Amino acid sequence: MRQRYIMILSQVILAVCVSCATEITDPIVENNDTTATDVVYKDIVIPANKSYIEPWDEQSPAMLYNPDADHEVVTGWQSIDHDLVGYYELEPGQYITGLLAKVENGAATDFKLTISSPNDEAVEWVSTATFTGTGNFEEVLFDTIQVDQTGFFRLELSPVSATGSEVAEVADFVFKTESGSARYAHWLSSPSVHLSFKPGDQVTRDYDWLYGEINVPQGYDPMYTFYMCIGFYRGYLGIQVNSSTERRVLFSVWDSSDVPDDRDEVDPEDLVTLIDKGDQVHAGGFGNEGTGGQSYWKYPWETAVPIKFIMNVRRNNDNTVLLSAWFMDVESEGWKYMATWKAPQEQRYFDGFYSFLENFGNRNGQKVRMAEYYNMWGKEVGGSWINFNRATMTHTDGVPEGRDDYAGGLLDGASQRFYMSSGGYTHADEQAVSIASARSNPPMADITALASRVDEALSNQIIPMDKTAWTVLGFSSEEAAGEGADNGRAADAIDDNPATFWHSQWAGGNPGYPHDITLDLGEEVTAKGILLQNRSKHNGRPKTATVEVSADNVTWTSLGTIHFPLDGGAVEFVNSENFRFMKLTITEGYHDGTESDFFVHAAEIGLY
């Protein structure tokens, strides 16, 4: 935010636009020879890129700007059907509202500015102004408003008409004030809210099963929202709105490592590994918020339909645990299996859990997202279900440059339901500790049947072949310099270390598809299929390949074309095959168009 001070000579009579008025009322400057005084006004300038586009289209934004930049001009505004909306906190005082914008020379744009309060429906000012284009940035003033109480106000800039090829380029919202103050929230995404659940007696216990339910009311499911139901010491399970056409159920488990961003840097013994997953579930790795294994189902869950979640932890005798998760939204369809992950260097049971509500985008933090969280339980190891009816609320944001539109605790009129909400720039409703009426009917889940699915997962587990005797006979190219001393070479694809990887050449040359690697397995083996373990980087993952095998490195037999999922994993051959040599020729990779598409990489190639 920048402040500029302007001396206006003579007394200024401020014409106030009353609630719901539509009359154009410009600031009036009058000269009074007998009572003239000097009044000092300051200009408070808020960058226009600290605003939202309404309506928002993630595929084709109606304006171009980076909301994370300190100051950036809003450009590319061509449609009068889209508005630029800012939420700014104003302290008590009078404000002349204005705009610094540019309209192309010879064109004109008529704007309507609507100022309202998210906390008081009765507060509204409406005014209009015309920008006559000169091709330069110019300041145009709207109405004067009187603010009586500190709070966030919504400024909706709506183009009524535009004769040029663009509506305008907008640099700043301007507030001229004698004693007031204005600011924008540092974060355009809304605050995250958390509820930590414990039984009413607050006794610490060990649980091997956790259970909870979420209900998202209609109209409270904007894009980029994560409604997380069961969070535990190293992961979480919940539902997301990822776009206007995609929703997910997500189950993630962190690695046993403190590496913050790049999973390629995690020691192999610290990586969580996938044991099994549902047929519709995608699985892979993640980074940038810690690292770990991620499994998700692109599933069209609906608002106003309760979704149940259940999770299990099972100790192994090798200092690992198995973590498994399910969800259910349609009773007749039963529990839907997500995945089972093995977490290394771990023996803990659950000791409770937490939930959160998160806005993971910065384009719609003005929208209210809300959900009910209830019927929370833990099953004590070897014992009974215990109801978690005590919740402690925490939140992010709330700092001086932040915002306080978060809420959580017991839902009004519901003695057994908790809730969380975020967004909308309304005042906070914070219930630090909430205690619900204890529930007496435990979950009806058949945990014996669910436990048998974990047994099945173990039986389905794919055991990779030992690669100690494997060597690389040939390859189309490798990156011997650009990926560092311990990466990029073809041999890194068979070193049993998923933190290293083979990468096709990109420094000093950029050979394109196909890319191939030929392996000598050291002895004849019988293989059911091939294994591919990817890096966390998506672009360049193998997608389509041909497989050839040989017993003597002279006569080769084609096993046909195979297709790797984006997440890699196991791909079964049509029949089990006996061979000693294998050539994998990658003919196509996964590329999203954001960078060059000639290269390929693989962390580990194996057989089973």
C-alpha positions as CSV (number, residue, x, y, z in Angstrom):
1,M,0.0,0.0,0.0
2,R,1.3,3.5,-0.9
3,Q,0.2,6.8,0.7
4,R,0.4,10.1,-1.1
5,Y,-0.5,13.4,0.6
6,I,-2.3,16.2,-1.4
7,M,-3.0,19.7,-0.1
8,I,-6.4,20.9,-1.1
9,L,-6.8,24.6,-0.6
10,S,-10.2,25.8,0.7
11,Q,-12.8,24.1,2.7
12,V,-14.1,20.8,1.2
13,I,-17.7,20.0,1.6
14,L,-18.1,16.2,1.3
15,A,-21.3,15.0,-0.2
16,V,-22.2,11.7,1.4
17,C,-23.9,9.0,-0.7
18,V,-26.5,7.5,1.6
19,S,-27.4,3.8,1.9
20,C,-28.7,2.3,-1.4
21,A,-28.5,5.7,-3.2
22,T,-27.7,5.6,-6.9
23,E,-27.3,9.3,-7.5
24,I,-23.9,10.4,-8.8
25,T,-22.4,12.7,-6.1
26,D,-19.0,14.0,-6.9
27,P,-16.8,15.6,-4.2
28,I,-17.5,19.3,-4.1
29,V,-14.8,21.9,-3.5
30,E,-16.1,25.4,-2.5
31,N,-14.2,28.6,-1.8
32,N,-15.3,30.5,1.2
33,D,-13.4,33.7,1.6
34,T,-14.4,34.3,5.2
35,T,-14.0,30.8,6.6
36,A,-11.4,29.3,4.3
37,T,-9.2,26.7,6.0
38,D,-6.6,24.3,4.6
39,V,-7.6,20.6,4.8
40,V,-5.0,17.9,4.3
41,Y,-6.1,14.8,2.5
42,K,-4.0,11.6,2.1
43,D,-4.4,9.3,-0.8
44,I,-4.4,5.6,0.2
45,V,-3.7,3.6,-2.9
46,I,-4.5,-0.2,-3.0
47,P,-3.1,-2.1,-6.0
48,A,-5.9,-3.4,-8.2
49,N,-4.3,-6.9,-8.4
50,K,-5.3,-7.4,-4.7
51,S,-8.8,-8.2,-6.0
52,Y,-11.0,-11.0,-7.3
53,I,-12.5,-11.6,-10.8
54,E,-16.2,-12.3,-10.7
55,P,-17.4,-14.6,-12.1
56,W,-14.2,-16.7,-12.0
57,D,-13.4,-19.1,-14.8
58,E,-10.3,-21.2,-14.1
59,Q,-9.9,-22.2,-17.8
60,S,-10.2,-18.7,-19.2
61,P,-9.7,-15.8,-16.7
62,A,-11.5,-12.6,-17.8
63,M,-8.5,-10.5,-16.7
64,L,-4.8,-10.9,-16.5
65,Y,-2.8,-10.2,-13.3
66,N,-0.8,-11.9,-10.6
67,P,-2.5,-11.5,-7.2
68,D,0.7,-12.5,-5.4
69,A,2.7,-9.6,-6.9
70,D,3.2,-6.5,-4.7
71,H,1.7,-4.3,-7.4
72,E,0.6,-5.2,-10.9
73,V,-1.8,-3.5,-13.4
74,V,-5.0,-5.5,-14.2
75,T,-5.0,-6.0,-18.0
76,G,-6.9,-8.1,-20.6
77,W,-10.3,-7.0,-19.4
78,Q,-12.5,-7.4,-22.5
79,S,-15.9,-8.5,-21.1
80,I,-18.4,-6.1,-19.5
81,D,-20.0,-9.3,-18.0
82,H,-17.1,-9.6,-15.5
83,D,-16.4,-7.5,-12.4
84,L,-13.3,-6.6,-10.5
85,V,-14.0,-7.0,-6.8
86,G,-11.9,-5.9,-3.9
87,Y,-12.3,-6.4,-0.1
88,Y,-10.6,-3.7,1.9
89,E,-10.7,-2.8,5.6
90,L,-11.7,0.8,6.3
91,E,-11.5,2.5,9.6
92,P,-14.0,5.2,10.7
93,G,-13.9,8.3,8.6
94,Q,-15.0,9.9,5.3
95,Y,-13.5,8.6,2.1
96,I,-13.7,10.0,-1.5
97,T,-13.5,6.8,-3.6
98,G,-11.6,6.7,-6.8
99,L,-9.8,4.6,-9.4
100,L,-6.6,5.0,-11.3
101,A,-7.1,3.4,-14.7
102,K,-6.4,3.7,-18.4
103,V,-8.8,3.6,-21.3
104,E,-7.6,3.5,-24.9
105,N,-7.5,6.8,-26.7
106,G,-10.9,7.9,-28.1
107,A,-12.8,5.2,-26.3
108,A,-15.0,5.5,-23.2
109,T,-16.0,3.2,-20.4
110,D,-18.9,3.7,-17.9
111,F,-18.3,2.1,-14.5
112,K,-20.6,1.4,-11.6
113,L,-19.0,1.1,-8.2
114,T,-21.0,-0.7,-5.5
115,I,-19.6,-0.6,-2.0
116,S,-21.2,-2.8,0.6
117,S,-20.5,-4.4,4.0
118,P,-20.3,-8.2,4.3
119,N,-21.3,-7.7,8.0
120,D,-24.3,-5.4,7.5
121,E,-26.7,-5.9,4.6
122,A,-28.2,-2.4,5.1
123,V,-24.9,-0.7,4.2
124,E,-24.5,0.0,0.5
125,W,-23.3,2.9,-1.7
126,V,-23.7,2.9,-5.5
127,S,-22.2,5.5,-7.8
128,T,-21.1,5.8,-11.4
129,A,-18.3,7.4,-13.4
130,T,-17.2,7.7,-17.0
131,F,-13.6,7.2,-18.1
132,T,-12.9,9.1,-21.4
133,G,-9.9,7.5,-22.9
134,T,-6.6,9.3,-23.5
135,G,-4.4,6.3,-23.6
136,N,-2.9,7.4,-20.3
137,F,-3.6,6.4,-16.7
138,E,-5.9,8.9,-15.1
139,E,-7.6,9.2,-11.7
140,V,-11.4,9.4,-11.7
141,L,-13.5,9.9,-8.5
142,F,-16.7,8.2,-7.5
143,D,-18.8,9.0,-4.4
144,T,-17.9,10.0,-0.9
145,I,-18.8,7.5,1.8
146,Q,-19.0,7.7,5.6
147,V,-17.6,4.7,7.5
148,D,-18.7,4.5,11.2
149,Q,-17.2,1.2,12.2
150,T,-13.9,-0.6,11.3
151,G,-14.5,-3.6,9.0
152,F,-14.0,-5.0,5.6
153,F,-16.0,-3.5,2.8
154,R,-16.7,-5.0,-0.6
155,L,-15.9,-2.8,-3.7
156,E,-17.5,-4.1,-6.8
157,L,-16.3,-2.4,-10.0
158,S,-18.8,-3.2,-12.8
159,P,-18.4,-2.0,-16.4
160,V,-21.8,-0.7,-17.7
161,S,-20.6,-0.1,-21.2
162,A,-17.3,0.1,-23.1
163,T,-16.6,1.4,-26.6
164,G,-13.0,0.3,-26.8
165,S,-11.4,-3.1,-27.5
166,E,-10.8,-3.4,-23.7
167,V,-12.8,-2.2,-20.7
168,A,-9.8,-0.7,-19.1
169,E,-6.4,-1.3,-17.5
170,V,-6.8,-0.8,-13.8
171,A,-3.8,0.2,-11.6
172,D,-5.3,1.1,-8.2
173,F,-8.3,1.7,-6.1
174,V,-7.9,5.1,-4.4
175,F,-9.3,6.4,-1.1
176,K,-8.9,10.1,-0.3
177,T,-9.4,10.6,3.4
178,E,-8.6,13.2,6.1
179,S,-8.3,10.8,9.1
180,G,-9.3,7.3,7.9
181,S,-7.2,4.3,7.0
182,A,-7.6,1.6,4.4
183,R,-5.7,-1.7,3.8
184,Y,-6.1,-5.0,1.9
185,A,-5.6,-8.4,3.5
186,H,-2.2,-9.9,2.9
187,W,-3.7,-13.2,1.8
188,L,-6.5,-13.4,-0.8
189,S,-7.1,-17.0,0.1
190,S,-9.3,-17.4,3.2
191,P,-8.0,-18.6,6.6
192,S,-7.6,-22.3,7.4
193,V,-9.6,-23.5,10.4
194,H,-8.9,-26.6,12.5
195,L,-10.8,-28.6,15.1
196,S,-8.9,-31.1,17.3
197,F,-11.1,-33.8,18.7
198,K,-10.8,-35.6,22.0
199,P,-13.2,-37.6,24.2
200,G,-14.9,-35.5,26.9
201,D,-12.9,-37.0,29.7
202,Q,-9.6,-36.0,27.9
203,V,-8.0,-39.3,28.8
204,T,-5.2,-40.3,26.4
205,R,-5.8,-43.7,24.8
206,D,-4.4,-45.7,21.9
207,Y,-6.8,-46.2,19.0
208,D,-6.4,-48.4,15.9
209,W,-9.6,-47.2,14.1
210,L,-10.9,-43.6,13.6
211,Y,-14.2,-42.6,12.3
212,G,-15.9,-39.3,11.3
213,E,-18.5,-37.7,9.1
214,I,-18.7,-34.5,7.0
215,N,-21.8,-32.7,5.5
216,V,-21.2,-29.8,3.1
217,P,-24.4,-27.7,2.9
218,Q,-25.5,-26.6,-0.6
219,G,-23.9,-23.4,-1.8
220,Y,-20.9,-23.7,0.5
221,D,-18.6,-25.7,-1.8
222,P,-16.6,-23.1,-3.9
223,M,-13.6,-24.3,-5.9
224,Y,-10.3,-24.9,-4.2
225,T,-11.7,-26.1,-0.9
226,F,-10.4,-29.0,1.1
227,Y,-12.8,-30.4,3.7
228,M,-10.4,-32.7,5.7
229,C,-12.1,-35.1,8.1
230,I,-9.5,-37.3,9.7
231,G,-6.0,-35.9,10.2
232,F,-3.5,-37.8,12.3
233,Y,0.2,-37.7,13.2
234,R,1.4,-38.3,9.7
235,G,-1.5,-37.8,7.2
236,Y,-5.0,-36.9,6.4
237,L,-8.3,-38.0,4.7
238,G,-11.0,-35.8,3.2
239,I,-12.7,-34.4,0.2
240,Q,-11.8,-31.6,-2.2
241,V,-13.3,-29.3,-4.8
242,N,-10.5,-29.1,-7.4
243,S,-12.3,-27.3,-10.3
244,S,-15.7,-26.6,-11.6
245,T,-15.8,-30.1,-13.1
246,E,-13.7,-32.2,-10.7
247,R,-14.0,-33.3,-7.1
248,R,-11.8,-35.7,-5.2
249,V,-11.5,-37.9,-2.1
250,L,-7.9,-37.6,-0.9
251,F,-5.8,-39.8,1.4
252,S,-2.2,-38.8,2.0
253,V,0.6,-40.1,4.3
254,W,3.9,-38.3,5.0
255,D,7.3,-39.8,4.6
256,S,9.5,-40.4,7.7
257,S,11.6,-37.4,6.8
258,D,12.0,-33.7,7.4
259,V,12.7,-32.9,3.7
260,P,10.3,-30.0,3.1
261,D,9.8,-30.0,-0.7
262,D,11.5,-32.4,-3.0
263,R,10.7,-36.1,-2.5
264,D,13.7,-37.0,-4.7
265,E,15.9,-36.0,-1.7
266,V,14.3,-38.3,0.8
267,D,16.4,-41.4,1.9
268,P,14.8,-44.6,0.5
269,E,14.4,-46.1,3.9
270,D,12.2,-43.1,4.9
271,L,9.7,-43.3,2.0
272,V,6.2,-44.5,2.6
273,T,5.2,-47.2,0.0
274,L,1.9,-48.1,-1.5
275,I,0.7,-51.6,-0.7
276,D,-2.6,-51.6,-2.5
277,K,-5.3,-49.2,-3.7
278,G,-8.8,-49.2,-5.1
279,D,-9.3,-49.7,-8.8
280,Q,-10.4,-46.0,-9.3
281,V,-7.7,-44.6,-7.1
282,H,-4.6,-42.7,-8.4
283,A,-1.5,-43.0,-6.3
284,G,1.9,-41.3,-6.4
285,G,4.1,-39.0,-4.4
286,F,3.8,-35.4,-3.4
287,G,6.1,-32.6,-2.2
288,N,6.2,-28.9,-1.3
289,E,4.4,-29.3,2.0
290,G,6.6,-32.1,3.4
291,T,6.8,-35.2,1.2
292,G,4.8,-38.4,1.1
293,G,2.5,-40.7,-0.7
294,Q,-0.8,-39.5,-2.1
295,S,-3.8,-41.4,-3.2
296,Y,-7.0,-39.8,-4.6
297,W,-10.2,-40.7,-6.3
298,K,-11.8,-38.4,-8.8
299,Y,-15.2,-38.8,-7.3
300,P,-18.3,-36.6,-7.7
301,W,-19.4,-36.3,-4.1
302,E,-22.4,-34.1,-3.5
303,T,-23.4,-31.4,-1.1
304,A,-26.1,-32.0,1.5
305,V,-25.1,-35.8,1.4
306,P,-23.2,-36.9,4.5
307,I,-19.9,-38.6,3.8
308,K,-18.5,-41.1,6.2
309,F,-14.8,-41.8,6.7
310,I,-12.9,-44.5,8.5
311,M,-9.2,-45.2,8.9
312,N,-7.1,-48.0,10.4
313,V,-3.6,-48.4,11.6
314,R,-2.0,-51.8,11.9
315,R,1.4,-52.5,13.5
316,N,4.0,-54.6,11.7
317,N,6.9,-56.4,13.4
318,D,9.5,-54.6,11.2
319,N,9.1,-51.1,12.7
320,T,6.5,-50.1,10.2
321,V,2.7,-49.6,10.2
322,L,0.0,-50.0,7.6
323,L,-2.4,-47.1,7.2
324,S,-5.7,-47.8,5.4
325,A,-8.7,-45.6,4.5
326,W,-12.2,-45.9,3.2
327,F,-15.2,-43.6,2.6
328,M,-19.0,-44.0,2.1
329,D,-21.6,-41.7,0.8
330,V,-24.3,-44.1,-0.5
331,E,-25.2,-46.7,2.1
332,S,-26.2,-49.3,-0.5
333,E,-22.8,-49.2,-2.1
334,G,-20.9,-49.8,1.1
335,W,-17.4,-48.7,2.0
336,K,-15.2,-47.6,-0.9
337,Y,-11.6,-48.6,-0.4
338,M,-9.0,-45.9,-1.0
339,A,-5.5,-47.4,-0.3
340,T,-3.1,-49.0,2.2
341,W,0.3,-47.3,2.7
342,K,3.2,-48.7,4.6
343,A,5.0,-46.1,6.8
344,P,8.5,-46.8,7.9
345,Q,10.2,-46.2,11.2
346,E,6.8,-46.1,12.9
347,Q,4.9,-48.0,15.6
348,R,2.4,-45.4,16.9
349,Y,-1.3,-46.0,17.2
350,F,-3.7,-43.0,16.8
351,D,-4.2,-40.9,20.0
352,G,-7.1,-38.8,18.6
353,F,-7.5,-36.7,15.4
354,Y,-8.2,-33.4,13.9
355,S,-10.1,-31.9,11.0
356,F,-9.6,-28.8,9.0
357,L,-11.2,-26.5,6.4
358,E,-8.7,-25.1,3.8
359,N,-8.9,-22.7,0.8
360,F,-5.9,-23.9,-1.4
361,G,-6.4,-21.2,-4.1
362,N,-6.1,-17.5,-4.1
363,R,-8.7,-16.6,-6.7
364,N,-11.9,-17.1,-4.6
365,G,-11.1,-16.4,-1.0
366,Q,-14.1,-14.0,-0.9
367,K,-16.5,-17.1,-1.1
368,V,-17.8,-18.7,2.1
369,R,-16.9,-22.3,2.5
370,M,-18.5,-24.3,5.3
371,A,-19.1,-27.8,6.5
372,E,-20.4,-29.8,9.4
373,Y,-18.0,-32.2,11.2
374,Y,-19.7,-34.7,13.5
375,N,-20.0,-38.2,14.8
376,M,-16.3,-38.4,15.6
377,W,-15.1,-41.7,17.2
378,G,-12.0,-43.7,17.9
379,K,-11.9,-47.4,18.7
380,E,-9.5,-48.2,21.5
381,V,-7.0,-51.0,20.7
382,G,-8.6,-54.2,21.9
383,G,-11.5,-52.2,23.3
384,S,-14.6,-50.2,22.5
385,W,-15.5,-47.2,20.5
386,I,-15.0,-43.9,22.3
387,N,-16.9,-40.8,21.2
388,F,-14.9,-37.6,20.6
389,N,-17.2,-34.9,21.8
390,R,-14.7,-32.2,22.7
391,A,-13.2,-29.9,20.0
392,T,-10.5,-27.2,20.2
393,M,-10.5,-24.7,17.5
394,T,-7.4,-23.0,15.9
395,H,-6.9,-21.1,12.8
396,T,-4.3,-19.4,10.5
397,D,-4.3,-15.7,9.6
398,G,-5.7,-13.1,12.0
399,V,-2.4,-11.2,12.1
400,P,-2.5,-7.4,11.7
401,E,-2.2,-7.6,7.9
402,G,-4.5,-10.6,7.6
403,R,-8.2,-11.2,8.0
404,D,-10.5,-12.8,10.6
405,D,-13.3,-14.4,8.5
406,Y,-13.0,-17.8,10.2
407,A,-15.5,-19.6,12.5
408,G,-15.8,-22.9,14.2
409,G,-17.2,-24.8,17.2
410,L,-20.7,-26.1,17.9
411,L,-23.3,-25.5,15.2
412,D,-26.1,-23.2,16.3
413,G,-29.1,-25.3,17.3
414,A,-27.2,-28.6,17.1
415,S,-25.9,-30.0,20.4
416,Q,-23.9,-32.8,18.7
417,R,-22.6,-31.2,15.5
418,F,-19.5,-29.1,15.1
419,Y,-18.8,-26.9,12.1
420,M,-16.1,-24.8,10.5
421,S,-16.4,-22.0,8.0
422,S,-14.0,-19.6,6.2
423,G,-14.2,-16.7,3.8
424,G,-16.6,-14.0,3.0
425,Y,-14.7,-11.3,5.0
426,T,-17.2,-11.5,7.8
427,H,-16.3,-11.1,11.5
428,A,-14.8,-14.1,13.3
429,D,-16.9,-16.4,15.4
430,E,-14.2,-18.3,17.4
431,Q,-15.2,-20.9,19.9
432,A,-11.9,-21.9,21.5
433,V,-13.2,-25.1,23.1
434,S,-16.6,-26.7,22.4
435,I,-18.2,-29.7,24.1
436,A,-21.0,-31.5,22.4
437,S,-23.5,-33.9,23.9
438,A,-21.9,-37.3,24.0
439,R,-23.2,-39.8,21.4
440,S,-24.1,-43.3,22.6
441,N,-24.5,-45.2,19.3
442,P,-21.0,-46.1,17.9
443,P,-20.4,-46.4,14.2
444,M,-22.0,-49.4,12.4
445,A,-18.9,-50.2,10.4
446,D,-18.0,-53.8,10.1
447,I,-14.3,-53.5,11.0
448,T,-13.8,-57.3,10.6
449,A,-14.7,-57.0,6.9
450,L,-12.6,-53.9,6.5
451,A,-9.6,-55.6,8.2
452,S,-9.9,-58.4,5.7
453,R,-9.5,-55.9,2.9
454,V,-6.1,-55.0,4.5
455,D,-5.2,-58.7,4.5
456,E,-6.2,-58.8,0.9
457,A,-4.0,-55.7,0.2
458,L,-1.0,-57.6,1.7
459,S,-1.7,-60.6,-0.4
460,N,-2.0,-58.3,-3.5
461,Q,1.3,-56.7,-2.7
462,I,3.8,-56.8,-5.5
463,I,7.2,-57.9,-4.6
464,P,9.9,-56.5,-6.8
465,M,12.7,-58.7,-8.1
466,D,16.2,-58.3,-6.6
467,K,18.2,-56.0,-8.9
468,T,21.7,-56.6,-7.4
469,A,23.0,-58.3,-10.5
470,W,21.4,-56.0,-13.1
471,T,23.4,-53.9,-15.4
472,V,22.7,-51.4,-18.2
473,L,23.8,-52.6,-21.6
474,G,22.7,-49.6,-23.6
475,F,20.6,-46.5,-23.7
476,S,19.5,-43.9,-26.2
477,S,20.9,-41.0,-24.1
478,E,21.4,-39.9,-20.5
479,E,22.0,-36.6,-18.8
480,A,25.5,-36.9,-17.4
481,A,26.0,-33.3,-16.3
482,G,22.9,-31.3,-15.8
483,E,21.2,-33.3,-13.0
484,G,24.2,-33.3,-10.7
485,A,26.9,-35.8,-9.8
486,D,24.5,-38.5,-8.6
487,N,21.7,-38.2,-11.0
488,G,20.6,-38.4,-14.7
489,R,22.5,-41.6,-15.7
490,A,20.8,-44.6,-17.1
491,A,22.2,-46.8,-14.3
492,D,20.3,-44.6,-11.8
493,A,17.1,-46.3,-13.0
494,I,18.1,-49.7,-11.5
495,D,20.0,-48.7,-8.4
496,D,17.2,-49.4,-5.9
497,N,17.2,-45.7,-4.9
498,P,14.1,-43.8,-5.9
499,A,15.8,-40.6,-4.9
500,T,18.0,-41.0,-8.1
501,F,16.8,-41.1,-11.6
502,W,17.6,-41.7,-15.3
503,H,17.0,-38.6,-17.4
504,S,17.3,-38.3,-21.2
505,Q,19.9,-35.8,-22.4
506,W,19.0,-32.1,-22.3
507,A,22.3,-30.3,-21.7
508,G,24.2,-30.0,-25.0
509,G,21.5,-31.8,-26.9
510,N,17.9,-32.6,-26.8
511,P,17.1,-35.9,-28.5
512,G,13.4,-36.6,-28.6
513,Y,11.2,-39.7,-28.5
514,P,11.7,-42.7,-28.6
515,H,14.0,-43.1,-25.6
516,D,15.3,-46.6,-24.8
517,I,17.2,-48.5,-22.2
518,T,18.5,-52.1,-22.4
519,L,19.2,-54.2,-19.3
520,D,21.1,-57.4,-18.5
521,L,19.4,-59.1,-15.5
522,G,22.4,-61.3,-14.8
523,E,20.4,-64.5,-15.1
524,E,17.2,-65.8,-16.7
525,V,14.1,-64.7,-14.7
526,T,10.4,-65.4,-14.9
527,A,8.5,-62.1,-14.8
528,K,4.8,-61.4,-14.6
529,G,5.2,-57.7,-15.4
530,I,7.2,-54.5,-15.2
531,L,7.4,-51.9,-12.4
532,L,7.9,-48.2,-12.9
533,Q,8.6,-45.8,-10.0
534,N,8.3,-42.1,-11.0
535,R,9.9,-38.9,-9.7
536,S,7.6,-36.3,-8.1
537,K,7.9,-34.2,-11.3
538,H,5.0,-35.0,-13.7
539,N,6.3,-33.7,-17.0
540,G,8.4,-36.3,-18.7
541,R,7.0,-39.4,-17.0
542,P,6.8,-42.4,-19.3
543,K,3.4,-43.0,-20.8
544,T,3.6,-45.5,-23.6
545,A,6.4,-48.0,-24.3
546,T,7.3,-51.2,-26.1
547,V,9.0,-54.1,-24.4
548,E,11.4,-56.6,-26.0
549,V,13.0,-59.6,-24.3
550,S,15.8,-62.0,-25.1
551,A,17.5,-65.0,-23.6
552,D,20.8,-64.4,-25.4
553,N,20.9,-60.8,-26.5
554,V,20.7,-61.9,-30.1
555,T,17.1,-63.1,-30.7
556,W,14.5,-60.7,-29.4
557,T,10.8,-61.2,-28.8
558,S,8.3,-58.3,-28.6
559,L,5.9,-58.3,-25.7
560,G,3.9,-55.5,-27.4
561,T,3.0,-52.0,-26.2
562,I,2.4,-51.2,-22.6
563,H,0.7,-48.1,-21.1
564,F,1.9,-46.6,-17.8
565,P,-0.5,-44.7,-15.6
566,L,0.6,-41.2,-14.7
567,D,1.5,-42.4,-11.3
568,G,3.5,-45.3,-12.6
569,G,3.3,-48.6,-10.7
570,A,2.9,-52.2,-12.0
571,V,1.9,-53.2,-15.5
572,E,1.2,-56.8,-16.1
573,F,2.4,-58.7,-19.2
574,V,-0.1,-60.7,-21.2
575,N,1.7,-63.9,-20.0
576,S,4.5,-64.6,-17.7
577,E,7.8,-64.5,-19.6
578,N,11.3,-66.1,-19.2
579,F,14.2,-63.9,-20.3
580,R,17.6,-62.5,-19.3
581,F,17.7,-59.3,-21.4
582,M,15.1,-56.6,-21.7
583,K,14.8,-53.5,-23.9
584,L,12.3,-50.8,-22.9
585,T,11.6,-48.2,-25.6
586,I,9.5,-45.3,-24.4
587,T,7.6,-43.8,-27.3
588,E,5.5,-41.2,-25.5
589,G,5.6,-39.3,-22.2
590,Y,3.3,-37.3,-20.0
591,H,3.6,-33.6,-20.9
592,D,1.2,-30.8,-20.0
593,G,2.5,-28.1,-22.5
594,T,4.1,-25.9,-19.9
595,E,7.7,-26.8,-21.0
596,S,9.5,-28.7,-23.7
597,D,8.2,-32.2,-24.5
598,F,11.2,-34.0,-25.8
599,F,12.6,-35.6,-22.6
600,V,11.8,-38.5,-20.3
601,H,12.9,-39.6,-16.9
602,A,12.4,-42.6,-14.5
603,A,13.3,-43.1,-10.9
604,E,13.3,-46.9,-10.9
605,I,12.6,-49.6,-13.5
606,G,11.9,-53.1,-12.2
607,L,10.2,-56.4,-12.7
608,Y,8.0,-58.7,-10.6
